[in-house]
């Protein structure tokens, strides 16, 4: 963690927020999805654990928005690579791990904005219903859990050239979302597909963020899934950062 500084984090956050196109896209898309799929009157009257189905969909869309936001924030390192900035960092005291952590914390700012935007839409539409403390708990779970995809975005950003990274990210995240049961409940698929889905990166996180609302039995495999993929993505990002800057 040599060279880590919150001043650097602050500078990175300001650089990220200057990219208005990315900020607007990551905030608007999940809100539109929630307005399209979460405001059905039948969902407002249908129970889901300690709340209603509208609340369940709101959490899902907040998670999708946070995942897209943190992935986009992390993947922006591909632009820095093209400009030669990542190589310049190798002549500073900043260690690869410290740089990865700084980028992940920066991406979390954009993820928090996405969660707030979707939850604000839920409040204004009056459709989602759940106890007040669950609004706070589920929102925090979504936000903190999206750290996983900040690491994923960094890994992909160092793995792919800048002209391809966003297109590939969008396709992969769509596959992860369906595979993790974010858009369509996995109960509608065959047992074989459900078993395979349990090993996808978004499965554990999706189950964990909805658990405070739906309740029921808790499976530790959800947390294991999250931790294992986080380790994989962080290790991959550090590896690619070292490899990408080895020629300095």
N, C-alpha and C positions, 0 to 999 in steps of 0.2 A: 504493500500500500504506500510505498515511497512516493512523495510528491503530491499526495491527495490534499486537496484544499477546497473548502466551501466557497472561496472566492472564485475558483475555477468553475465550480458548479453553477454559481450565479451568472458568470459570463456565458456558459453554455446554454443556460435557460433563456437568456436574452437573445442569443443567436437563434435558438430554435423558434422563439415566438415571432421573430421577424419574418419567418416563412409563412405568410398569411394564407397562401393556397393550401398548405398542409394543415394548418390550424383550422381553417373553415371546413375543409373536407372531413376531417376527423371529428368535428363537433356536429356537423349537420347530418351526416349519413346515419348515425345511430338514432338520432332524434326522429328523423323521417321514418325509419324502420319501426320505431316504437309507435308513432302516430298511425302507421298503416296497419300494424298487426296487433297492437295492444289495446285499442280503444273500442273493440267490439263490446256491445252492451251485455252480451251473454257471458263474456269473460269477467265482467265486473260483478256478476251475480254468481259465478261459479267458484267454489272454494278451492284453495290450494294450500294445505297445511294451516298456517296461522294467518293467512291472508286470502287473496283471490288470484285468479289466473292472470289478470292484468298486472298485478305486482310481480308475478313470476316472469312474465314477458318483459317487464321493465328491467328486471335484474339481468335477464339474458341480453337485452339490447345494450345495457350499460356495460356488460362484460365485453360484448363485441366491439363497442366503441373504444373501450380501454385497450383492448388487444390490438386493434388497428392503430390506435394512437401511439402506444408504446413501441409497437413494431416499426411504424413509420419514423418515430423519433430516433430509434436505434439504427435503422437502415440508412439514415442520412450520412453515416460515416463513409458511405460509398462515394459521395460527392467530395468529401475531404480527401479521400484516397486519390481521386482523380486530380485534385489540386496539389497533391504532394504534401498535404498538411500532416498526415499520420507519420510520414517519415521524419519530418522535422521534429516531431515529439520525441523521437528516439534519442535525440541529442540533449534532452532535458532530463531532470531527475525523476520525471513521472514514470512510474513503473507500469507495465501492461495491465496488471490487475487493477491498479488505481484508476487508470484511464477507463477501463471497462465499467468500474463502479460509478465513476462520474457520469458516463454516458447513460447508464441505466437510471440513475437518479434524475437526470435531466429528462429522460423519456417519461418518467413517472409524472412529471408536471403536466404534460399533455394528456396522459391517461386520466389524471384527476379532473381535468377540465371536461373530458368526455363524460365521466361519471356524473359530474354535477349537472351537465347539460341535460342528460336523459332523466335524471331524478327531478330536475326542475320542471321538465315537461310533464312528468307524472303528477307532480303537485298541482300544476296549473290545470290539468285536465280532470282532476278529481276521480279518475278511474281506478288507479291502483289503491288497494286497501291492505294495510298490515299495521301492527303496532308501531308506535313511534321509534322505539329502540331498535326495531328490525330495519327501519330505514337507515339508521346510522350503521348498524353492524354489517348489513349486506353491502352497503356502499363502501365501507372500509375494506371488506373482504375482496370485493371486485377490484378496488384500486391497488391494494397491496399485492394481490395475486397476479395482477397484470405485469408485475416485475418480471415474471417468467418470459413474457414476450418482448420485453425490452432487451433481454439477453438474446432472444431469438433474432430480433432485428439487427443487433450488432453482428451476430454470427453471419447472417445472410449478407449484411452490408460489406463485410470483409471477404465474403466468398464470391460475390458476383460483381460484375462491372456496373457502374452507376446507371448506364442506359437501360439496363434490364432489371434492376433490383426491385423497383416498385411494381412492375407488372407481375413478376414472379411472386412477390410477396402477396399480392392480392389473390392470386390463384391458390397459393398454399394455404392462406388463412381461410379461404372459402372451404377447402377440403378439410382443414382442421375443425372448422365450425360444424360442418355436417357430421364428421367423424366423432366429434365430442358430444353430439346431441344438443347443440346449441340452438339450431333452427328446427329440427324435427326430432321428437322424442325417440330414443333408441328402442323403446318398447315396440315400435312399429316395424322393426326389422327382424330378420331371422336371428336365431341364437348365435350362429357363426359370426355374423356381422357385429352383433353386440359384444361378443368376446374380443374380437379384433379391435373394436373401438376403445376398449378399456386401456389399450396401450398407446393411444394417441395423445399428443401433448395437451390438448384442451379438455380431455375427459375429466381428469381429476379436479382441475380448477373449476370446471362447470358444476360438478357435483358439490364441491365445497362451498361455493358462493350461494347456492340455492338451499343448502342444508338448514341454515337458520330459519328460513321460511317454511319449508316443507316438513322438517323434522324427520322422525323415523329413526331407523338404525343407522349408525355411523360406521363407515368402512375406512379403516386406516390405509387401505390400498389407494384411496384418493390422494391422501397426503404423500404417500410414497411416490405415486405417479408424478405429482407436482415437483417434489424435491429432485427426483432422478432426472427429469427433463431440464430442470434449472441447472443442475450440475453439468449436464451435457452441453447446454447452450453456452454457459459461461466458459467452460473449458474450450469449446470450439471457438468462441470469440477471442480468447487469449491466444490460442494457438495460431489463428489466422492473423492476429495483430502482430505477433512475433515474426511470422513468416513474411508478412507483407512489408515489414520494415527492416528485414534482415540485410537488405542491400545498401543501407545507409552508410 
